[in-house]
Amino acid sequence: MLPQLSIVNLVATAELRQFVDLERLVEVHGFLYDTAIYRCAYLKDDKTKAKISIFSTGKMISFGTKSYEDAKHDLNYAAKRVADLGLVTRVRINAKLQNIVATGDVGHTLDLERLALMLPNVTYEPEQFPGVIYHAKELEGASILIFASGKVVLAGLKRHGLMDVGKRVLTDLTQTLSTSIRAK
């Protein structure tokens, strides 16, 4: 059975391709612009699913959503808001998925030392971090953080299809580990 994974954060970006005068957002409802915090404005109101960073260069980052559709909605909404405020001319944006972080549980505890010895491309330094960091080549640069409790975090996924790949990698990994334990 494949482990269940839940998206906990999705990051997407888009560009307005024009300068945005962030100073004009200081008093606008839903926006936060304070250079003491960061060099961008944040948009979060009752119409956004999460939060959007807007930079003076026109680059925007949506973070904290659970789906690409929600991230796209937020980026389009942010573009419309700054255009309605007269800060930019209205443009069609192209939202690009940058990162998916998902969590899950394989359903049982894991022997991390044995796992670290069995797998290639693993970092396991228990004095530094309480889990195995597995760089599965099938995940195209993403990593799986694996904890002894059986909890897992997939980070750096660049497309939704890699969620299913991650489930298969986890299933294969736990089956291999179970077979190895029974063989001893």
KOLDREN-360470 format. One record per residue: residue number from 0; x, y, z of N, C-alpha, C in turn. Coordinates in nm, 4 decimals. Layout:
# KOLDREN-360470
+-----+----------+----------+----------+----------+----------+----------+----------+----------+----------+
: num :      npx :      npy :      npz :     capx :     capy :     capz :      cpx :      cpy :      cpz :
+-----+----------+----------+----------+----------+----------+----------+----------+----------+----------+
: NUM :        X :        Y :        Z :        X :        Y :        Z :        X :        Y :        Z :
...
+-----+----------+----------+----------+----------+----------+----------+----------+----------+----------+
END
This chain:
# KOLDREN-360470
+-----+----------+----------+----------+----------+----------+----------+----------+----------+----------+
: num :      npx :      npy :      npz :     capx :     capy :     capz :      cpx :      cpy :      cpz :
+-----+----------+----------+----------+----------+----------+----------+----------+----------+----------+
:   0 :   0.0840 :  -0.1193 :   0.0000 :   0.0000 :   0.0000 :   0.0000 :   0.0881 :   0.1252 :   0.0000 :
:   1 :   0.0547 :   0.2215 :  -0.0838 :   0.1321 :   0.3446 :  -0.0931 :   0.1046 :   0.4338 :   0.0267 :
:   2 :   0.2095 :   0.4954 :   0.0822 :   0.1880 :   0.5882 :   0.1934 :   0.1103 :   0.7124 :   0.1469 :
:   3 :   0.0330 :   0.7680 :   0.2367 :  -0.0402 :   0.8914 :   0.2071 :   0.0538 :   1.0102 :   0.2255 :
:   4 :   0.0504 :   1.1021 :   0.1312 :   0.1275 :   1.2249 :   0.1407 :   0.0328 :   1.3428 :   0.1304 :
:   5 :   0.0597 :   1.4448 :   0.2097 :  -0.0216 :   1.5667 :   0.2067 :   0.0672 :   1.6862 :   0.1779 :
:   6 :   0.0262 :   1.7682 :   0.0837 :   0.1007 :   1.8908 :   0.0545 :   0.0800 :   1.9881 :   0.1705 :
:   7 :   0.1917 :   2.0374 :   0.2243 :   0.1849 :   2.1350 :   0.3328 :   0.2280 :   2.2741 :   0.2881 :
:   8 :   0.2973 :   2.2811 :   0.1751 :   0.3376 :   2.4107 :   0.1216 :   0.3695 :   2.3956 :  -0.0267 :
:   9 :   0.3212 :   2.4915 :  -0.1027 :   0.3509 :   2.4945 :  -0.2450 :   0.3972 :   2.6358 :  -0.2770 :
:  10 :   0.5058 :   2.6464 :  -0.3508 :   0.5613 :   2.7761 :  -0.3889 :   0.5536 :   2.7893 :  -0.5407 :
:  11 :   0.5000 :   2.9014 :  -0.5863 :   0.4931 :   2.9312 :  -0.7293 :   0.5350 :   3.0766 :  -0.7495 :
:  12 :   0.5844 :   3.1060 :  -0.8682 :   0.6294 :   3.2414 :  -0.8991 :   0.5655 :   3.2912 :  -1.0277 :
:  13 :   0.5677 :   3.4229 :  -1.0432 :   0.5207 :   3.4872 :  -1.1663 :   0.5887 :   3.6234 :  -1.1743 :
:  14 :   0.5863 :   3.6817 :  -1.2939 :   0.6475 :   3.8132 :  -1.3129 :   0.5502 :   3.9087 :  -1.3792 :
:  15 :   0.5480 :   4.0306 :  -1.3250 :   0.4668 :   4.1370 :  -1.3844 :   0.5414 :   4.2033 :  -1.5006 :
:  16 :   0.6719 :   4.1809 :  -1.5086 :   0.7587 :   4.2369 :  -1.6123 :   0.7564 :   4.3902 :  -1.6148 :
:  17 :   0.7422 :   4.4499 :  -1.4981 :   0.7479 :   4.5956 :  -1.4849 :   0.7747 :   4.6324 :  -1.3400 :
:  18 :   0.8260 :   4.7514 :  -1.3195 :   0.8602 :   4.8019 :  -1.1871 :   0.7331 :   4.8270 :  -1.1049 :
:  19 :   0.7400 :   4.7983 :  -0.9750 :   0.6286 :   4.8252 :  -0.8829 :   0.6803 :   4.9178 :  -0.7726 :
:  20 :   0.6154 :   5.0309 :  -0.7552 :   0.6521 :   5.1254 :  -0.6498 :   0.5911 :   5.0759 :  -0.5185 :
:  21 :   0.6678 :   4.9991 :  -0.4434 :   0.6182 :   4.9368 :  -0.3209 :   0.5822 :   5.0383 :  -0.2126 :
:  22 :   0.6458 :   5.1524 :  -0.2134 :   0.6159 :   5.2581 :  -0.1144 :   0.4676 :   5.2958 :  -0.1163 :
:  23 :   0.4055 :   5.2854 :  -0.2325 :   0.2638 :   5.3238 :  -0.2446 :   0.1701 :   5.2195 :  -0.1822 :
:  24 :   0.2241 :   5.1069 :  -0.1381 :   0.1422 :   5.0018 :  -0.0773 :   0.1371 :   5.0107 :   0.0759 :
:  25 :   0.2135 :   5.1033 :   0.1332 :   0.2260 :   5.1123 :   0.2789 :   0.0905 :   5.1207 :   0.3489 :
:  26 :  -0.0005 :   5.1990 :   0.2990 :  -0.1294 :   5.2197 :   0.3654 :  -0.2452 :   5.1433 :   0.3017 :
:  27 :  -0.2173 :   5.0555 :   0.2072 :  -0.3240 :   4.9861 :   0.1350 :  -0.3646 :   4.8595 :   0.2103 :
:  28 :  -0.4946 :   4.8426 :   0.2315 :  -0.5482 :   4.7259 :   0.3025 :  -0.5027 :   4.5950 :   0.2370 :
:  29 :  -0.4559 :   4.5032 :   0.3199 :  -0.4133 :   4.3717 :   0.2723 :  -0.2649 :   4.3628 :   0.2424 :
:  30 :  -0.1991 :   4.4777 :   0.2281 :  -0.0565 :   4.4784 :   0.1974 :   0.0241 :   4.5144 :   0.3209 :
:  31 :   0.1413 :   4.4556 :   0.3313 :   0.2374 :   4.4919 :   0.4345 :   0.3679 :   4.5226 :   0.3631 :
:  32 :   0.4158 :   4.6452 :   0.3834 :   0.5456 :   4.6807 :   0.3265 :   0.6243 :   4.7533 :   0.4337 :
:  33 :   0.7309 :   4.6901 :   0.4778 :   0.8164 :   4.7462 :   0.5819 :   0.9580 :   4.6976 :   0.5529 :
:  34 :   1.0457 :   4.7884 :   0.5098 :   1.1815 :   4.7492 :   0.4722 :   1.2605 :   4.6941 :   0.5911 :
:  35 :   1.2158 :   4.7201 :   0.7134 :   1.2822 :   4.6617 :   0.8301 :   1.2564 :   4.5111 :   0.8370 :
:  36 :   1.1464 :   4.4655 :   0.7758 :   1.1139 :   4.3227 :   0.7753 :   1.1794 :   4.2545 :   0.6565 :
:  37 :   1.1561 :   4.3079 :   0.5374 :   1.2070 :   4.2455 :   0.4151 :   1.1936 :   4.3450 :   0.3008 :
:  38 :   1.2589 :   4.3203 :   0.1941 :   1.2601 :   4.4124 :   0.0805 :   1.1529 :   4.3796 :  -0.0224 :
:  39 :   1.0355 :   4.3469 :   0.0246 :   0.9219 :   4.3223 :  -0.0642 :   0.7950 :   4.3590 :   0.0113 :
:  40 :   0.6862 :   4.3622 :  -0.0622 :   0.5549 :   4.3824 :   0.0014 :   0.4880 :   4.2460 :   0.0076 :
:  41 :   0.4100 :   4.2266 :   0.1118 :   0.3320 :   4.1042 :   0.1258 :   0.1856 :   4.1366 :   0.1053 :
:  42 :   0.1161 :   4.0474 :   0.0382 :  -0.0284 :   4.0601 :   0.0227 :  -0.0933 :   3.9390 :   0.0879 :
:  43 :  -0.1812 :   3.9659 :   0.1824 :  -0.2602 :   3.8612 :   0.2469 :  -0.3899 :   3.9263 :   0.2906 :
:  44 :  -0.5009 :   3.8840 :   0.2286 :  -0.6312 :   3.9356 :   0.2703 :  -0.7339 :   3.8236 :   0.2607 :
:  45 :  -0.8604 :   3.8580 :   0.2728 :  -0.9644 :   3.7543 :   0.2753 :  -0.9878 :   3.6883 :   0.1397 :
:  46 :  -0.9241 :   3.7373 :   0.0345 :  -0.9410 :   3.6756 :  -0.0980 :  -0.8215 :   3.5895 :  -0.1394 :
:  47 :  -0.7152 :   3.5906 :  -0.0575 :  -0.5989 :   3.5081 :  -0.0879 :  -0.6062 :   3.3781 :  -0.0092 :
:  48 :  -0.5495 :   3.2753 :  -0.0670 :  -0.5436 :   3.1445 :  -0.0002 :  -0.4238 :   3.1396 :   0.0941 :
:  49 :  -0.3186 :   3.2117 :   0.0608 :  -0.1974 :   3.2145 :   0.1428 :  -0.1369 :   3.3543 :   0.1351 :
:  50 :  -0.0077 :   3.3651 :   0.1121 :   0.0591 :   3.4948 :   0.1104 :   0.1389 :   3.5092 :  -0.0185 :
:  51 :   0.1460 :   3.6324 :  -0.0679 :   0.2205 :   3.6622 :  -0.1891 :   0.3242 :   3.7691 :  -0.1573 :
:  52 :   0.4478 :   3.7448 :  -0.1975 :   0.5526 :   3.8462 :  -0.1896 :   0.5561 :   3.9169 :  -0.3242 :
:  53 :   0.5630 :   4.0493 :  -0.3197 :   0.5731 :   4.1280 :  -0.4424 :   0.6991 :   4.2134 :  -0.4316 :
:  54 :   0.7878 :   4.1994 :  -0.5284 :   0.9134 :   4.2728 :  -0.5279 :   0.9049 :   4.3909 :  -0.6237 :
:  55 :   0.9883 :   4.4920 :  -0.5997 :   0.9856 :   4.6121 :  -0.6835 :   1.0183 :   4.5792 :  -0.8293 :
:  56 :   1.0879 :   4.4709 :  -0.8531 :   1.1217 :   4.4289 :  -0.9898 :   1.0009 :   4.3733 :  -1.0648 :
:  57 :   0.8911 :   4.3482 :  -0.9924 :   0.7730 :   4.2887 :  -1.0532 :   0.7647 :   4.1385 :  -1.0337 :
:  58 :   0.8657 :   4.0805 :  -0.9724 :   0.8599 :   3.9369 :  -0.9427 :   0.7672 :   3.9141 :  -0.8248 :
:  59 :   0.6915 :   3.8050 :  -0.8322 :   0.5988 :   3.7701 :  -0.7252 :   0.6190 :   3.6237 :  -0.6870 :
:  60 :   0.6023 :   3.5952 :  -0.5581 :   0.6135 :   3.4593 :  -0.5074 :   0.4913 :   3.4294 :  -0.4223 :
:  61 :   0.4215 :   3.3218 :  -0.4556 :   0.3110 :   3.2726 :  -0.3739 :   0.3652 :   3.1585 :  -0.2897 :
:  62 :   0.3400 :   3.1630 :  -0.1591 :   0.3855 :   3.0537 :  -0.0734 :   0.2811 :   3.0259 :   0.0331 :
:  63 :   0.2733 :   2.8992 :   0.0706 :   0.1810 :   2.8591 :   0.1755 :   0.0519 :   2.7962 :   0.1261 :
:  64 :   0.0325 :   2.7891 :  -0.0046 :  -0.0890 :   2.7247 :  -0.0549 :  -0.0693 :   2.5730 :  -0.0527 :
:  65 :  -0.1791 :   2.5022 :  -0.0750 :  -0.1747 :   2.3557 :  -0.0772 :  -0.1930 :   2.2998 :  -0.2176 :
:  66 :  -0.2172 :   2.3886 :  -0.3154 :  -0.2351 :   2.3422 :  -0.4534 :  -0.1842 :   2.4481 :  -0.5509 :
:  67 :  -0.1482 :   2.4009 :  -0.6703 :  -0.1025 :   2.4906 :  -0.7757 :  -0.2153 :   2.5855 :  -0.8168 :
:  68 :  -0.3387 :   2.5349 :  -0.8198 :  -0.4534 :   2.6186 :  -0.8574 :  -0.4693 :   2.7352 :  -0.7600 :
:  69 :  -0.4526 :   2.7095 :  -0.6297 :  -0.4619 :   2.8162 :  -0.5303 :  -0.3476 :   2.9164 :  -0.5475 :
:  70 :  -0.2280 :   2.8667 :  -0.5737 :  -0.1134 :   2.9560 :  -0.5939 :  -0.1358 :   3.0438 :  -0.7169 :
:  71 :  -0.1843 :   2.9833 :  -0.8235 :  -0.2130 :   3.0583 :  -0.9467 :  -0.3201 :   3.1645 :  -0.9203 :
:  72 :  -0.4228 :   3.1268 :  -0.8466 :  -0.5283 :   3.2226 :  -0.8091 :  -0.4676 :   3.3419 :  -0.7361 :
:  73 :  -0.3828 :   3.3132 :  -0.6367 :  -0.3231 :   3.4215 :  -0.5577 :  -0.2344 :   3.5121 :  -0.6422 :
:  74 :  -0.1549 :   3.4549 :  -0.7300 :  -0.0673 :   3.5366 :  -0.8153 :  -0.1483 :   3.6234 :  -0.9110 :
:  75 :  -0.2524 :   3.5689 :  -0.9697 :  -0.3396 :   3.6478 :  -1.0583 :  -0.4113 :   3.7576 :  -0.9801 :
:  76 :  -0.4563 :   3.7238 :  -0.8606 :  -0.5235 :   3.8221 :  -0.7757 :  -0.4277 :   3.9363 :  -0.7398 :
:  77 :  -0.3044 :   3.9028 :  -0.7039 :  -0.2054 :   4.0060 :  -0.6690 :  -0.1772 :   4.0961 :  -0.7889 :
:  78 :  -0.1633 :   4.0364 :  -0.9071 :  -0.1397 :   4.1156 :  -1.0289 :  -0.2560 :   4.2112 :  -1.0543 :
:  79 :  -0.3774 :   4.1622 :  -1.0349 :  -0.4966 :   4.2460 :  -1.0542 :  -0.5009 :   4.3593 :  -0.9515 :
:  80 :  -0.4695 :   4.3263 :  -0.8252 :  -0.4732 :   4.4299 :  -0.7200 :  -0.3758 :   4.5433 :  -0.7499 :
:  81 :  -0.2503 :   4.5105 :  -0.7852 :  -0.1541 :   4.6187 :  -0.8097 :  -0.1888 :   4.6950 :  -0.9379 :
:  82 :  -0.2514 :   4.6284 :  -1.0343 :  -0.2962 :   4.6984 :  -1.1553 :  -0.4135 :   4.7901 :  -1.1217 :
:  83 :  -0.5088 :   4.7421 :  -1.0417 :  -0.6237 :   4.8242 :  -1.0014 :  -0.5808 :   4.9464 :  -0.9209 :
:  84 :  -0.4689 :   4.9355 :  -0.8507 :  -0.4157 :   5.0489 :  -0.7745 :  -0.3363 :   5.1453 :  -0.8626 :
:  85 :  -0.3212 :   5.1122 :  -0.9902 :  -0.2500 :   5.1983 :  -1.0838 :  -0.0985 :   5.1887 :  -1.0732 :
:  86 :  -0.0491 :   5.0841 :  -1.0099 :   0.0957 :   5.0700 :  -0.9931 :   0.1626 :   5.0021 :  -1.1126 :
:  87 :   0.0864 :   4.9248 :  -1.1870 :   0.1372 :   4.8580 :  -1.3079 :   0.0245 :   4.8550 :  -1.4100 :
:  88 :   0.0619 :   4.8293 :  -1.5341 :  -0.0416 :   4.8057 :  -1.6342 :  -0.0791 :   4.6579 :  -1.6266 :
:  89 :  -0.2019 :   4.6300 :  -1.6577 :  -0.2508 :   4.4927 :  -1.6493 :  -0.1765 :   4.4046 :  -1.7490 :
:  90 :  -0.1283 :   4.2908 :  -1.7002 :  -0.0574 :   4.1945 :  -1.7852 :  -0.1069 :   4.0541 :  -1.7535 :
:  91 :  -0.0913 :   3.9686 :  -1.8507 :  -0.1220 :   3.8271 :  -1.8294 :   0.0039 :   3.7645 :  -1.7700 :
:  92 :  -0.0119 :   3.6986 :  -1.6570 :   0.1053 :   3.6378 :  -1.5935 :   0.1088 :   3.4875 :  -1.6198 :
:  93 :   0.2264 :   3.4327 :  -1.6058 :   0.2464 :   3.2895 :  -1.6227 :   0.3005 :   3.2344 :  -1.4906 :
:  94 :   0.2155 :   3.1673 :  -1.4143 :   0.2568 :   3.1107 :  -1.2865 :   0.3422 :   2.9873 :  -1.3101 :
:  95 :   0.4528 :   2.9778 :  -1.2359 :   0.5434 :   2.8642 :  -1.2503 :   0.5633 :   2.7976 :  -1.1143 :
:  96 :   0.5362 :   2.6689 :  -1.1093 :   0.5555 :   2.5900 :  -0.9879 :   0.7046 :   2.5801 :  -0.9585 :
:  97 :   0.7436 :   2.6108 :  -0.8359 :   0.8846 :   2.6075 :  -0.7976 :   0.9180 :   2.4969 :  -0.6980 :
:  98 :   0.8251 :   2.4689 :  -0.6059 :   0.8573 :   2.3757 :  -0.4978 :   0.7295 :   2.3239 :  -0.4327 :
:  99 :   0.7285 :   2.1955 :  -0.4068 :   0.6209 :   2.1349 :  -0.3281 :   0.6858 :   2.0668 :  -0.2088 :
: 100 :   0.6289 :   2.0903 :  -0.0916 :   0.6705 :   2.0203 :   0.0297 :   0.5504 :   1.9392 :   0.0759 :
: 101 :   0.5736 :   1.8097 :   0.0972 :   0.4662 :   1.7203 :   0.1405 :   0.5137 :   1.6396 :   0.2602 :
: 102 :   0.4190 :   1.6011 :   0.3448 :   0.4512 :   1.5180 :   0.4598 :   0.3695 :   1.3907 :   0.4544 :
: 103 :   0.4163 :   1.2909 :   0.5260 :   0.3440 :   1.1643 :   0.5296 :   0.3982 :   1.0747 :   0.6386 :
: 104 :   0.3523 :   0.9514 :   0.6356 :   0.3893 :   0.8526 :   0.7360 :   0.3883 :   0.7165 :   0.6676 :
: 105 :   0.4953 :   0.6396 :   0.6834 :   0.5004 :   0.5068 :   0.6226 :   0.4246 :   0.4037 :   0.7053 :
: 106 :   0.3799 :   0.4404 :   0.8251 :   0.2948 :   0.3514 :   0.9042 :   0.3662 :   0.2653 :   1.0061 :
: 107 :   0.4968 :   0.2775 :   1.0166 :   0.5710 :   0.2011 :   1.1170 :   0.7060 :   0.2677 :   1.1409 :
: 108 :   0.7716 :   0.2272 :   1.2485 :   0.9017 :   0.2847 :   1.2791 :   1.0074 :   0.2296 :   1.1839 :
: 109 :   1.1167 :   0.3022 :   1.1738 :   1.2239 :   0.2649 :   1.0815 :   1.3585 :   0.2643 :   1.1526 :
: 110 :   1.4451 :   0.1740 :   1.1129 :   1.5817 :   0.1679 :   1.1629 :   1.6665 :   0.2573 :   1.0714 :
: 111 :   1.6944 :   0.3767 :   1.1179 :   1.7638 :   0.4746 :   1.0331 :   1.9073 :   0.4351 :   1.0014 :
: 112 :   1.9759 :   0.3719 :   1.0962 :   2.1142 :   0.3309 :   1.0691 :   2.1183 :   0.2270 :   0.9579 :
: 113 :   2.0287 :   0.1290 :   0.9644 :   2.0225 :   0.0262 :   0.8607 :   1.9845 :   0.0901 :   0.7269 :
: 114 :   1.8893 :   0.1807 :   0.7309 :   1.8447 :   0.2498 :   0.6100 :   1.9600 :   0.3272 :   0.5469 :
: 115 :   2.0348 :   0.3979 :   0.6286 :   2.1480 :   0.4772 :   0.5784 :   2.2549 :   0.3887 :   0.5147 :
: 116 :   2.2726 :   0.2687 :   0.5660 :   2.3712 :   0.1768 :   0.5095 :   2.3235 :   0.1142 :   0.3790 :
: 117 :   2.1921 :   0.0984 :   0.3641 :   2.1349 :   0.0322 :   0.2466 :   2.1195 :   0.1226 :   0.1250 :
: 118 :   2.0971 :   0.2494 :   0.1487 :   2.0618 :   0.3396 :   0.0391 :   2.1815 :   0.4179 :  -0.0139 :
: 119 :   2.1822 :   0.4426 :  -0.1448 :   2.2827 :   0.5347 :  -0.1990 :   2.2344 :   0.6789 :  -0.1782 :
: 120 :   2.3219 :   0.7738 :  -0.1937 :   2.2846 :   0.9166 :  -0.1897 :   2.2116 :   0.9561 :  -0.0621 :
: 121 :   2.2666 :   0.9116 :   0.0521 :   2.2050 :   0.9377 :   0.1812 :   2.2991 :   1.0206 :   0.2670 :
: 122 :   2.2405 :   1.1126 :   0.3425 :   2.3135 :   1.1834 :   0.4463 :   2.2489 :   1.1441 :   0.5781 :
: 123 :   2.3294 :   1.0915 :   0.6691 :   2.2777 :   1.0567 :   0.8017 :   2.3829 :   1.0930 :   0.9044 :
: 124 :   2.3590 :   1.1999 :   0.9741 :   2.4459 :   1.2472 :   1.0808 :   2.3581 :   1.2757 :   1.2019 :
: 125 :   2.3293 :   1.1720 :   1.2833 :   2.2340 :   1.1871 :   1.3935 :   2.2716 :   1.2950 :   1.4951 :
: 126 :   2.3999 :   1.3301 :   1.5025 :   2.4408 :   1.4376 :   1.5944 :   2.3952 :   1.5742 :   1.5429 :
: 127 :   2.3749 :   1.5830 :   1.4106 :   2.3365 :   1.7087 :   1.3473 :   2.1869 :   1.7192 :   1.3185 :
: 128 :   2.1274 :   1.6059 :   1.2796 :   1.9868 :   1.6052 :   1.2362 :   1.9293 :   1.4668 :   1.2665 :
: 129 :   1.8091 :   1.4606 :   1.3230 :   1.7555 :   1.3316 :   1.3690 :   1.6915 :   1.2438 :   1.2618 :
: 130 :   1.7281 :   1.2641 :   1.1376 :   1.6688 :   1.1842 :   1.0313 :   1.7663 :   1.1572 :   0.9191 :
: 131 :   1.7251 :   1.0676 :   0.8308 :   1.8008 :   1.0368 :   0.7102 :   1.7549 :   1.1327 :   0.6009 :
: 132 :   1.8490 :   1.1877 :   0.5281 :   1.8165 :   1.2701 :   0.4116 :   1.8519 :   1.1873 :   0.2890 :
: 133 :   1.7492 :   1.1527 :   0.2147 :   1.7666 :   1.0642 :   0.0998 :   1.7418 :   1.1424 :  -0.0285 :
: 134 :   1.8411 :   1.1430 :  -0.1155 :   1.8319 :   1.2110 :  -0.2444 :   1.8052 :   1.1045 :  -0.3512 :
: 135 :   1.6805 :   1.0669 :  -0.3657 :   1.6429 :   0.9646 :  -0.4635 :   1.6514 :   1.0243 :  -0.6035 :
: 136 :   1.7275 :   0.9597 :  -0.6912 :   1.7459 :   1.0141 :  -0.8268 :   1.6129 :   1.0272 :  -0.9000 :
: 137 :   1.5161 :   0.9408 :  -0.8690 :   1.3852 :   0.9459 :  -0.9351 :   1.3084 :   1.0738 :  -0.9046 :
: 138 :   1.3474 :   1.1435 :  -0.7966 :   1.2767 :   1.2647 :  -0.7558 :   1.3349 :   1.3916 :  -0.8173 :
: 139 :   1.4274 :   1.3751 :  -0.9105 :   1.4788 :   1.4870 :  -0.9906 :   1.5292 :   1.6038 :  -0.9060 :
: 140 :   1.6089 :   1.5723 :  -0.8049 :   1.6686 :   1.6768 :  -0.7220 :   1.5988 :   1.7005 :  -0.5894 :
: 141 :   1.4814 :   1.6470 :  -0.5708 :   1.4107 :   1.6613 :  -0.4431 :   1.4706 :   1.5645 :  -0.3408 :
: 142 :   1.4385 :   1.5881 :  -0.2143 :   1.4895 :   1.5044 :  -0.1056 :   1.3752 :   1.4493 :  -0.0231 :
: 143 :   1.4033 :   1.3367 :   0.0416 :   1.3089 :   1.2808 :   0.1384 :   1.3782 :   1.2811 :   0.2733 :
: 144 :   1.3160 :   1.3456 :   0.3700 :   1.3642 :   1.3407 :   0.5073 :   1.2874 :   1.2273 :   0.5740 :
: 145 :   1.3597 :   1.1317 :   0.6306 :   1.2979 :   1.0129 :   0.6870 :   1.3332 :   1.0066 :   0.8355 :
: 146 :   1.2312 :   0.9924 :   0.9194 :   1.2521 :   0.9895 :   1.0635 :   1.2221 :   0.8510 :   1.1192 :
: 147 :   1.2828 :   0.8186 :   1.2324 :   1.2668 :   0.6859 :   1.2928 :   1.1204 :   0.6542 :   1.3230 :
: 148 :   1.0402 :   0.7530 :   1.3491 :   0.8976 :   0.7342 :   1.3789 :   0.8184 :   0.6850 :   1.2574 :
: 149 :   0.8798 :   0.6943 :   1.1390 :   0.8094 :   0.6605 :   1.0149 :   0.7554 :   0.7826 :   0.9432 :
: 150 :   0.7667 :   0.8983 :   1.0063 :   0.7241 :   1.0228 :   0.9423 :   0.8249 :   1.0606 :   0.8340 :
: 151 :   0.7741 :   1.1195 :   0.7268 :   0.8593 :   1.1594 :   0.6150 :   0.8198 :   1.2986 :   0.5673 :
: 152 :   0.9172 :   1.3675 :   0.5104 :   0.8943 :   1.4975 :   0.4472 :   0.9606 :   1.4927 :   0.3103 :
: 153 :   0.8849 :   1.5218 :   0.2066 :   0.9405 :   1.5347 :   0.0722 :   0.9531 :   1.6835 :   0.0446 :
: 154 :   1.0711 :   1.7264 :   0.0083 :   1.0959 :   1.8691 :  -0.0153 :   1.1679 :   1.8884 :  -0.1473 :
: 155 :   1.1284 :   1.9919 :  -0.2182 :   1.1942 :   2.0261 :  -0.3432 :   1.1307 :   1.9652 :  -0.4666 :
: 156 :   1.0098 :   1.9125 :  -0.4539 :   0.9414 :   1.8554 :  -0.5706 :   0.9082 :   1.9681 :  -0.6681 :
: 157 :   0.9375 :   1.9483 :  -0.7950 :   0.9180 :   2.0531 :  -0.8954 :   0.7914 :   2.0356 :  -0.9781 :
: 158 :   0.7245 :   1.9209 :  -0.9592 :   0.5977 :   1.8994 :  -1.0299 :   0.5138 :   1.7984 :  -0.9526 :
: 159 :   0.3829 :   1.8051 :  -0.9742 :   0.2893 :   1.7199 :  -0.9008 :   0.3129 :   1.5708 :  -0.9238 :
: 160 :   0.3505 :   1.5331 :  -1.0442 :   0.3727 :   1.3927 :  -1.0752 :   0.4769 :   1.3267 :  -0.9861 :
: 161 :   0.5660 :   1.4075 :  -0.9293 :   0.6687 :   1.3526 :  -0.8417 :   0.6132 :   1.3075 :  -0.7066 :
: 162 :   0.4913 :   1.3490 :  -0.6735 :   0.4281 :   1.2998 :  -0.5502 :   0.4089 :   1.1484 :  -0.5603 :
: 163 :   0.3578 :   1.1003 :  -0.6736 :   0.3382 :   0.9562 :  -0.6927 :   0.4714 :   0.8829 :  -0.6971 :
: 164 :   0.5711 :   0.9443 :  -0.7591 :   0.7047 :   0.8850 :  -0.7616 :   0.7569 :   0.8722 :  -0.6185 :
: 165 :   0.7383 :   0.9770 :  -0.5390 :   0.7810 :   0.9752 :  -0.3987 :   0.7125 :   0.8643 :  -0.3196 :
: 166 :   0.5834 :   0.8432 :  -0.3435 :   0.5107 :   0.7344 :  -0.2758 :   0.5702 :   0.5991 :  -0.3120 :
: 167 :   0.6006 :   0.5794 :  -0.4409 :   0.6591 :   0.4515 :  -0.4839 :   0.7985 :   0.4327 :  -0.4246 :
: 168 :   0.8780 :   0.5386 :  -0.4211 :   1.0122 :   0.5307 :  -0.3626 :   1.0007 :   0.4911 :  -0.2155 :
: 169 :   0.9091 :   0.5535 :  -0.1432 :   0.8919 :   0.5213 :  -0.0008 :   0.8444 :   0.3781 :   0.0186 :
: 170 :   0.7522 :   0.3337 :  -0.0644 :   0.7023 :   0.1965 :  -0.0548 :   0.8153 :   0.0971 :  -0.0812 :
: 171 :   0.8920 :   0.1194 :  -0.1873 :   1.0042 :   0.0307 :  -0.2190 :   1.1073 :   0.0301 :  -0.1068 :
: 172 :   1.1347 :   0.1464 :  -0.0552 :   1.2337 :   0.1607 :   0.0503 :   1.1921 :   0.0831 :   0.1756 :
: 173 :   1.0669 :   0.0977 :   0.2187 :   1.0217 :   0.0284 :   0.3399 :   1.0108 :  -0.1224 :   0.3165 :
: 174 :   0.9740 :  -0.1644 :   0.1960 :   0.9682 :  -0.3079 :   0.1662 :   1.1089 :  -0.3679 :   0.1663 :
: 175 :   1.2046 :  -0.2978 :   0.1100 :   1.3432 :  -0.3446 :   0.1081 :   1.3966 :  -0.3549 :   0.2500 :
: 176 :   1.3670 :  -0.2559 :   0.3314 :   1.4116 :  -0.2565 :   0.4701 :   1.3471 :  -0.3725 :   0.5466 :
: 177 :   1.2188 :  -0.3968 :   0.5259 :   1.1480 :  -0.5075 :   0.5930 :   1.2080 :  -0.6409 :   0.5505 :
: 178 :   1.2371 :  -0.6596 :   0.4225 :   1.2953 :  -0.7832 :   0.3719 :   1.4331 :  -0.8057 :   0.4319 :
: 179 :   1.5108 :  -0.6980 :   0.4426 :   1.6449 :  -0.7042 :   0.4990 :   1.6389 :  -0.7462 :   0.6464 :
: 180 :   1.5423 :  -0.6940 :   0.7206 :   1.5288 :  -0.7270 :   0.8624 :   1.4879 :  -0.8734 :   0.8789 :
: 181 :   1.3937 :  -0.9207 :   0.7973 :   1.3474 :  -1.0616 :   0.8058 :   1.4596 :  -1.1574 :   0.7688 :
: 182 :   1.5483 :  -1.1179 :   0.6785 :   1.6564 :  -1.2053 :   0.6337 :   1.7631 :  -1.2265 :   0.7410 :
: 183 :   1.7698 :  -1.1409 :   0.8376 :   1.8750 :  -1.1509 :   0.9431 :   1.8433 :  -1.2533 :   1.0462 :
+-----+----------+----------+----------+----------+----------+----------+----------+----------+----------+
END
